[in-house]
Amino acid sequence: MPTASEPVPVRVLVVGGGAGGVIAAARLLRTATVDRPVEVRVVEAAGRVGPGLAYRTRHPLHTLNNYACRLSAHEDDPGDLVRWCRAHGVDAHEFSFLPRGVYGDYLSEVLDRVRVPAGSSVTRHLGRVVDVEPVPDAAYGEAPFLVSVDEEVSGRASYAADRVVLALGNPPPRRLAHLETLGERYVADPWAEDLVERVGPSDRVLLVGTGLTALDVTAQLHAADPAVEIVAVSRHGLLPQPHRARPVPTGPWVPPSGGLATVLGSTRAAVEAAGGEWRGVLDTLREHANRVWRSLDADAQQRFVRHVARHWEVRRHRSAPDLAARIDGLVAAGALRLASPHEVEAASFDKVVNCTGPSPVHTPGWNPLVDRLLDRGLLRPHPLGLGLDVDDLGQPLGRDGRATPGLHVVGAARRGRDWEVQAIPDLRGQAVALADTVLGAGATAAA
């Protein structure tokens, strides 16, 4: 316990130990000082803090879809990931597309490698947060929140917290109820550990979705059995575009704020000025995406979601060059075929795999804590239905439209208020803003 002369640490409980939770926790610790300490608890239901769902895979064909130089856990130290790789005998350079499992290993060591200042601390808890209760009157010295955790070892435990960070990660794929009638032929989870075993020799497999998940599943299934016939269906029939081997330089163009037509017109003009090379232009737009997104009115945002979003996603979330070349080869050889939903009959396939991408965070049933906070009125869906409604500080808005001070959201759950929210650079930016809010605006990370 701190003495009367010692500063009292800010108690922060992070719900979720995936990439978002780890990056947020690390930034808090790197921002803390002897005079402004922080006590961080990270609660994660999986066996290891760090990888989350996205980076648990150990399949050699499952690689990151961005350059190593862009994926450091620390905003102020872009070379951290590459240095960690070299220290662990991983052949890597700044433009490497690393295996996702390697990146999961890196994330699992991030908190171990952070210098924790005197008076601060970090602890990990294996368990699941089941409730976050605001304390009605904290004037008597108790924290604003009481957090209930079902811990793997010790059972139910309660912790007082001054701040609670909801780093919830992604829910499972959207439920496709019309395919559940297929019984065992339907695979609702594309990351099921027994996916390969469930696909028989020379099976015909239907993938519902044509995004990055579908590419990973295609590569995995074909590597296990080249005779497997794979068909991928989606409304637009668009595959993710590939990265170049090295990033395309960004130019001097600054995306305008304003109406959707203005933004799209300016973007097209910038691509033409770049000789048709759109990657650098879109990387520039991505840096300003949330400012531009917030400048659109509600109607323009809805039109973007309906008509433009998929075209943005396939160019924004690109595939690694090696994976893209592999997929192109499978398409050319006829091992992978793209189709629209009305061209295929799901019942004619031996297996149907849901690759549609995650459900919105407020979807009932996937997370008891989210259900409880929604029922209590501390959370509400964003009007677009993509995530939770939050304010400029990332604090969720409740049923009454007011934020709960001290409750924060990072990651995919912020989609709606902002557009770019869940990539590693987005998580880093949110972590910086969180640390400045919790420990004082203008605070700087420790060297």
C-alpha positions as semicolon CSV with decimal commas, in nm:
position;residue;x (nm);y (nm);z (nm)
1;M;0,000;0,000;0,000
2;P;0,135;0,349;-0,081
3;T;0,224;0,568;0,215
4;A;0,074;0,912;0,269
5;S;0,363;1,063;0,074
6;E;0,345;0,820;-0,218
7;P;0,113;0,880;-0,514
8;V;-0,182;0,644;-0,543
9;P;-0,176;0,450;-0,872
10;V;-0,467;0,475;-1,114
11;R;-0,631;0,132;-1,121
12;V;-0,705;0,023;-1,478
13;L;-0,869;-0,308;-1,563
14;V;-0,843;-0,416;-1,927
15;V;-1,115;-0,654;-2,045
16;G;-0,950;-0,867;-2,311
17;G;-0,588;-0,967;-2,362
18;G;-0,569;-0,971;-2,740
19;A;-0,375;-0,719;-2,949
20;G;-0,591;-0,424;-2,845
21;G;-0,570;-0,500;-2,475
22;V;-0,196;-0,563;-2,477
23;I;-0,115;-0,251;-2,680
24;A;-0,333;-0,038;-2,452
25;A;-0,179;-0,185;-2,136
26;A;0,174;-0,139;-2,269
27;R;0,112;0,225;-2,354
28;L;-0,030;0,294;-2,009
29;L;0,280;0,147;-1,847
30;R;0,516;0,332;-2,081
31;T;0,336;0,658;-2,008
32;A;0,327;0,613;-1,631
33;T;0,587;0,782;-1,414
34;V;0,696;0,761;-1,052
35;D;0,474;1,060;-0,981
36;R;0,180;0,926;-1,185
37;P;0,177;0,548;-1,142
38;V;-0,073;0,301;-1,285
39;E;-0,191;-0,043;-1,173
40;V;-0,293;-0,246;-1,477
41;R;-0,488;-0,573;-1,468
42;V;-0,542;-0,759;-1,795
43;V;-0,815;-1,024;-1,795
44;E;-0,814;-1,275;-2,081
45;A;-1,027;-1,588;-2,118
46;A;-0,781;-1,768;-2,346
47;G;-0,473;-1,936;-2,211
48;R;-0,227;-1,668;-2,317
49;V;-0,237;-1,289;-2,307
50;G;-0,132;-1,134;-2,637
51;P;-0,229;-1,331;-2,948
52;G;-0,606;-1,306;-2,925
53;L;-0,802;-1,499;-3,187
54;A;-0,634;-1,340;-3,488
55;Y;-0,277;-1,447;-3,411
56;R;-0,316;-1,793;-3,258
57;T;-0,289;-1,979;-3,587
58;R;0,036;-2,169;-3,649
59;H;-0,034;-2,259;-4,011
60;P;0,271;-2,159;-4,220
61;L;0,054;-2,007;-4,496
62;H;-0,129;-1,777;-4,255
63;T;0,076;-1,459;-4,272
64;L;0,020;-1,101;-4,166
65;N;-0,135;-0,873;-4,424
66;N;0,095;-0,578;-4,356
67;Y;0,465;-0,500;-4,346
68;A;0,656;-0,570;-4,026
69;C;0,766;-0,207;-4,005
70;R;0,402;-0,104;-3,957
71;L;0,313;-0,354;-3,685
72;S;0,516;-0,262;-3,380
73;A;0,311;-0,258;-3,061
74;H;0,453;0,083;-2,974
75;E;0,361;0,404;-3,154
76;D;0,694;0,566;-3,064
77;D;0,914;0,265;-3,153
78;P;0,834;0,136;-3,504
79;G;1,138;-0,093;-3,512
80;D;1,045;-0,294;-3,202
81;L;0,890;-0,589;-3,388
82;V;1,181;-0,636;-3,628
83;R;1,434;-0,617;-3,343
84;W;1,232;-0,874;-3,146
85;C;1,230;-1,107;-3,448
86;R;1,605;-1,086;-3,492
87;A;1,662;-1,143;-3,120
88;H;1,448;-1,459;-3,144
89;G;1,615;-1,597;-3,456
90;V;1,327;-1,505;-3,689
91;D;1,445;-1,401;-4,035
92;A;1,275;-1,065;-4,076
93;H;1,324;-0,717;-4,215
94;E;1,103;-0,411;-4,223
95;F;0,912;-0,527;-4,533
96;S;0,856;-0,887;-4,421
97;F;0,509;-1,040;-4,406
98;L;0,552;-1,249;-4,094
99;P;0,361;-1,564;-3,997
100;R;0,067;-1,469;-3,780
101;G;0,172;-1,715;-3,512
102;V;0,510;-1,541;-3,483
103;Y;0,332;-1,211;-3,436
104;G;0,120;-1,373;-3,166
105;D;0,440;-1,478;-2,989
106;Y;0,564;-1,119;-3,012
107;L;0,243;-0,982;-2,861
108;S;0,259;-1,235;-2,578
109;E;0,596;-1,088;-2,471
110;V;0,513;-0,719;-2,510
111;L;0,414;-0,668;-2,145
112;D;0,714;-0,868;-2,022
113;R;0,945;-0,628;-2,205
114;V;0,791;-0,303;-2,085
115;R;0,987;-0,115;-1,819
116;V;0,741;-0,073;-1,531
117;P;0,817;0,243;-1,330
118;A;0,832;0,235;-0,953
119;G;0,487;0,239;-0,799
120;S;0,323;0,089;-1,109
121;S;0,237;-0,276;-1,176
122;V;0,086;-0,512;-1,429
123;T;-0,087;-0,844;-1,361
124;R;-0,254;-1,097;-1,588
125;H;-0,568;-1,289;-1,497
126;L;-0,692;-1,600;-1,673
127;G;-1,067;-1,565;-1,668
128;R;-1,370;-1,390;-1,807
129;V;-1,513;-1,057;-1,697
130;V;-1,885;-1,110;-1,635
131;D;-1,987;-0,770;-1,501
132;V;-1,872;-0,410;-1,468
133;E;-2,079;-0,220;-1,213
134;P;-2,046;0,156;-1,166
135;V;-2,032;0,247;-0,799
136;P;-2,317;0,497;-0,748
137;D;-2,128;0,713;-0,499
138;A;-1,750;0,693;-0,502
139;A;-1,708;0,984;-0,262
140;Y;-1,620;0,749;0,023
141;G;-1,299;0,652;-0,149
142;E;-1,401;0,340;-0,339
143;A;-1,327;0,317;-0,711
144;P;-1,593;0,412;-0,966
145;F;-1,623;0,049;-1,086
146;L;-1,651;-0,295;-0,933
147;V;-1,548;-0,563;-1,183
148;S;-1,654;-0,927;-1,143
149;V;-1,429;-1,193;-1,295
150;D;-1,481;-1,568;-1,324
151;E;-1,119;-1,677;-1,287
152;E;-0,996;-2,010;-1,418
153;V;-0,823;-2,107;-1,094
154;S;-0,985;-1,925;-0,802
155;G;-1,344;-1,883;-0,919
156;R;-1,539;-1,558;-0,883
157;A;-1,330;-1,256;-0,786
158;S;-1,406;-0,883;-0,766
159;Y;-1,169;-0,594;-0,836
160;A;-1,207;-0,221;-0,785
161;A;-1,104;-0,011;-1,085
162;D;-1,079;0,360;-1,156
163;R;-1,089;0,292;-1,530
164;V;-1,217;-0,003;-1,732
165;V;-1,102;-0,063;-2,089
166;L;-1,321;-0,281;-2,310
167;A;-1,076;-0,443;-2,553
168;L;-1,329;-0,700;-2,668
169;G;-1,178;-0,812;-2,998
170;N;-1,394;-0,951;-3,275
171;P;-1,707;-1,162;-3,229
172;P;-1,756;-1,483;-3,429
173;P;-1,871;-1,462;-3,792
174;R;-2,224;-1,346;-3,866
175;R;-2,478;-1,617;-3,807
176;L;-2,608;-1,774;-4,128
177;A;-2,921;-1,942;-3,995
178;H;-3,033;-2,066;-4,337
179;L;-2,717;-2,279;-4,359
180;E;-2,746;-2,435;-4,015
181;T;-2,998;-2,683;-4,159
182;L;-2,702;-2,848;-4,336
183;G;-2,596;-2,997;-4,004
184;E;-2,239;-3,123;-3,990
185;R;-2,176;-3,010;-4,345
186;Y;-2,188;-2,648;-4,223
187;V;-1,878;-2,501;-4,053
188;A;-1,975;-2,186;-3,864
189;D;-1,620;-2,112;-3,745
190;P;-1,357;-2,083;-4,020
191;W;-1,084;-2,101;-3,754
192;A;-1,201;-2,433;-3,610
193;E;-0,894;-2,639;-3,524
194;D;-1,041;-2,947;-3,693
195;L;-1,138;-2,771;-4,016
196;V;-0,898;-2,971;-4,234
197;E;-1,004;-3,299;-4,075
198;R;-1,370;-3,220;-4,141
199;V;-1,307;-3,184;-4,515
200;G;-1,287;-3,521;-4,688
201;P;-1,068;-3,616;-4,984
202;S;-1,175;-3,438;-5,303
203;D;-1,469;-3,270;-5,128
204;R;-1,647;-2,977;-5,285
205;V;-1,624;-2,684;-5,045
206;L;-1,828;-2,364;-5,054
207;L;-1,682;-2,058;-4,882
208;V;-1,935;-1,789;-4,797
209;G;-1,731;-1,471;-4,834
210;T;-1,434;-1,363;-5,044
211;G;-1,228;-1,159;-4,797
212;L;-0,899;-1,231;-4,626
213;T;-1,050;-1,512;-4,418
214;A;-1,159;-1,690;-4,734
215;L;-0,806;-1,660;-4,876
216;D;-0,656;-1,813;-4,561
217;V;-0,906;-2,100;-4,561
218;T;-0,848;-2,163;-4,932
219;A;-0,472;-2,180;-4,888
220;Q;-0,506;-2,408;-4,584
221;L;-0,748;-2,652;-4,747
222;H;-0,563;-2,672;-5,078
223;A;-0,230;-2,732;-4,903
224;A;-0,387;-3,024;-4,715
225;D;-0,554;-3,173;-5,025
226;P;-0,489;-3,026;-5,372
227;A;-0,787;-3,223;-5,507
228;V;-1,035;-3,019;-5,301
229;E;-1,264;-2,809;-5,520
230;I;-1,335;-2,469;-5,368
231;V;-1,599;-2,215;-5,464
232;A;-1,615;-1,875;-5,291
233;V;-1,930;-1,666;-5,311
234;S;-2,007;-1,306;-5,226
235;R;-2,236;-1,033;-5,345
236;H;-1,957;-0,833;-5,509
237;G;-1,722;-1,119;-5,599
238;L;-1,415;-0,911;-5,512
239;L;-1,095;-1,057;-5,371
240;P;-0,854;-0,852;-5,157
241;Q;-0,593;-0,674;-5,367
242;P;-0,226;-0,758;-5,308
243;H;0,043;-0,552;-5,144
244;R;0,354;-0,465;-5,340
245;A;0,674;-0,620;-5,212
246;R;0,757;-0,277;-5,071
247;P;0,524;0,006;-4,974
248;V;0,431;0,254;-5,244
249;P;0,537;0,604;-5,134
250;T;0,259;0,839;-5,036
251;G;0,232;1,175;-5,210
252;P;0,152;1,534;-5,110
253;W;-0,222;1,490;-5,161
254;V;-0,438;1,570;-4,857
255;P;-0,789;1,416;-4,861
256;P;-1,061;1,678;-4,826
257;S;-1,340;1,679;-4,572
258;G;-1,695;1,730;-4,694
259;G;-1,948;1,531;-4,890
260;L;-1,896;1,178;-5,014
261;A;-1,888;1,286;-5,380
262;T;-1,615;1,540;-5,299
263;V;-1,401;1,282;-5,123
264;L;-1,442;1,018;-5,396
265;G;-1,378;1,267;-5,673
266;S;-1,061;1,395;-5,510
267;T;-0,942;1,038;-5,450
268;R;-0,994;0,941;-5,814
269;A;-0,808;1,253;-5,928
270;A;-0,517;1,169;-5,698
271;V;-0,499;0,814;-5,838
272;E;-0,495;0,950;-6,194
273;A;-0,220;1,196;-6,099
274;A;-0,022;0,900;-5,961
275;G;-0,045;0,720;-6,294
276;G;-0,306;0,477;-6,171
277;E;-0,102;0,348;-5,876
278;W;-0,370;0,363;-5,609
279;R;-0,188;0,207;-5,315
280;G;0,003;0,516;-5,207
281;V;-0,309;0,729;-5,249
282;L;-0,521;0,496;-5,036
283;D;-0,249;0,476;-4,771
284;T;-0,259;0,855;-4,753
285;L;-0,638;0,849;-4,734
286;R;-0,620;0,587;-4,461
287;E;-0,410;0,821;-4,245
288;H;-0,690;1,078;-4,265
289;A;-0,979;0,829;-4,285
290;N;-1,139;0,898;-3,949
291;R;-1,127;1,276;-3,995
292;V;-1,287;1,237;-4,338
293;W;-1,541;0,986;-4,203
294;R;-1,652;1,220;-3,925
295;S;-1,697;1,502;-4,178
296;L;-1,967;1,300;-4,358
297;D;-2,327;1,338;-4,249
298;A;-2,529;1,032;-4,145
299;D;-2,681;0,987;-4,491
300;A;-2,340;0,996;-4,661
301;Q;-2,201;0,745;-4,413
302;Q;-2,490;0,509;-4,487
303;R;-2,433;0,543;-4,861
304;F;-2,064;0,468;-4,811
305;V;-2,148;0,152;-4,616
306;R;-2,396;0,035;-4,884
307;H;-2,208;0,123;-5,201
308;V;-1,841;0,195;-5,136
309;A;-1,728;0,004;-4,828
310;R;-1,654;-0,328;-4,998
311;H;-1,447;-0,155;-5,267
312;W;-1,254;0,023;-4,992
313;E;-1,201;-0,292;-4,788
314;V;-1,048;-0,501;-5,068
315;R;-0,794;-0,226;-5,137
316;R;-0,738;-0,119;-4,780
317;H;-0,700;-0,470;-4,630
318;R;-0,462;-0,620;-4,884
319;S;-0,318;-0,967;-4,892
320;A;0,050;-1,053;-4,863
321;P;0,218;-1,084;-5,207
322;D;0,298;-1,457;-5,169
323;L;-0,058;-1,542;-5,066
324;A;-0,200;-1,333;-5,350
325;A;0,019;-1,515;-5,601
326;R;-0,088;-1,851;-5,459
327;I;-0,456;-1,757;-5,485
328;D;-0,413;-1,627;-5,840
329;G;-0,258;-1,961;-5,933
330;L;-0,549;-2,153;-5,782
331;V;-0,799;-1,940;-5,971
332;A;-0,608;-1,990;-6,297
333;A;-0,595;-2,367;-6,239
334;G;-0,966;-2,387;-6,156
335;A;-0,903;-2,504;-5,801
336;L;-1,076;-2,189;-5,673
337;R;-1,379;-2,040;-5,846
338;L;-1,558;-1,717;-5,764
339;A;-1,935;-1,704;-5,794
340;S;-2,233;-1,495;-5,693
341;P;-2,480;-1,642;-5,441
342;H;-2,752;-1,705;-5,701
343;E;-2,514;-1,918;-5,909
344;V;-2,465;-2,193;-5,648
345;E;-2,678;-2,416;-5,430
346;A;-2,522;-2,463;-5,087
347;A;-2,688;-2,801;-5,037
348;S;-2,489;-2,943;-5,330
349;F;-2,155;-2,901;-5,148
350;D;-1,987;-3,142;-4,910
351;K;-1,885;-2,860;-4,676
352;V;-1,993;-2,498;-4,641
353;V;-1,765;-2,264;-4,443
354;N;-1,874;-1,929;-4,303
355;C;-1,607;-1,674;-4,402
356;T;-1,828;-1,367;-4,381
357;G;-1,627;-1,178;-4,122
358;P;-1,716;-1,090;-3,762
359;S;-2,058;-0,992;-3,636
360;P;-2,110;-0,648;-3,480
361;V;-1,986;-0,632;-3,121
362;H;-2,337;-0,570;-2,985
363;T;-2,469;-0,899;-3,132
364;P;-2,656;-1,080;-2,851
365;G;-2,513;-1,400;-2,707
366;W;-2,145;-1,391;-2,794
367;N;-2,027;-1,204;-2,484
368;P;-2,222;-1,211;-2,153
369;L;-2,056;-0,888;-2,037
370;V;-2,169;-0,698;-2,347
371;D;-2,522;-0,838;-2,307
372;R;-2,532;-0,727;-1,944
373;L;-2,403;-0,375;-2,013
374;L;-2,650;-0,336;-2,299
375;D;-2,936;-0,450;-2,077
376;R;-2,824;-0,213;-1,804
377;G;-2,818;0,075;-2,050
378;L;-2,444;0,151;-2,020
379;L;-2,391;0,063;-2,387
380;R;-2,592;0,118;-2,701
381;P;-2,531;0,028;-3,067
382;H;-2,408;0,298;-3,301
383;P;-2,686;0,412;-3,538
384;L;-2,514;0,239;-3,832
385;G;-2,522;-0,092;-3,642
386;L;-2,151;-0,158;-3,695
387;G;-2,028;-0,118;-3,338
388;L;-2,093;0,062;-3,013
389;D;-2,178;0,431;-2,990
390;V;-1,884;0,618;-2,834
391;D;-1,780;0,978;-2,775
392;D;-1,461;1,152;-2,888
393;L;-1,268;0,998;-2,596
394;G;-1,377;0,646;-2,683
395;Q;-1,618;0,632;-2,388
396;P;-1,933;0,436;-2,474
397;L;-2,264;0,620;-2,479
398;G;-2,546;0,463;-2,283
399;R;-2,914;0,431;-2,358
400;D;-2,967;0,789;-2,241
401;G;-2,700;0,924;-2,477
402;R;-2,456;1,003;-2,199
403;A;-2,109;0,856;-2,156
404;T;-2,001;0,668;-1,847
405;P;-1,682;0,847;-1,736
406;G;-1,394;0,605;-1,692
407;L;-1,532;0,335;-1,923
408;H;-1,335;0,315;-2,249
409;V;-1,354;0,115;-2,571
410;V;-1,068;0,015;-2,801
411;G;-1,071;-0,184;-3,123
412;A;-1,348;-0,309;-3,347
413;A;-1,624;-0,203;-3,108
414;R;-1,558;0,161;-3,205
415;R;-1,662;0,107;-3,568
416;G;-1,927;0,363;-3,656
417;R;-1,798;0,666;-3,469
418;D;-1,477;0,606;-3,663
419;W;-1,420;0,386;-3,965
420;E;-1,060;0,269;-3,927
421;V;-1,053;0,115;-3,578
422;Q;-0,905;-0,235;-3,559
423;A;-0,576;-0,254;-3,747
424;I;-0,260;-0,242;-3,536
425;P;-0,184;0,124;-3,624
426;D;-0,541;0,214;-3,521
427;L;-0,500;0,031;-3,189
428;R;-0,175;0,215;-3,123
429;G;-0,340;0,551;-3,182
430;Q;-0,628;0,463;-2,952
431;A;-0,381;0,348;-2,686
432;V;-0,196;0,680;-2,700
433;A;-0,522;0,874;-2,658
434;L;-0,628;0,644;-2,374
435;A;-0,302;0,689;-2,184
436;D;-0,320;1,065;-2,225
437;T;-0,676;1,062;-2,092
438;V;-0,601;0,834;-1,796
439;L;-0,263;0,973;-1,694
440;G;-0,289;1,333;-1,812
441;A;-0,300;1,496;-2,156
442;G;0,041;1,561;-2,300
443;A;0,206;1,277;-2,109
444;T;0,495;1,123;-2,298
445;A;0,607;0,764;-2,307
446;A;0,911;0,670;-2,102
447;A;1,232;0,616;-2,295
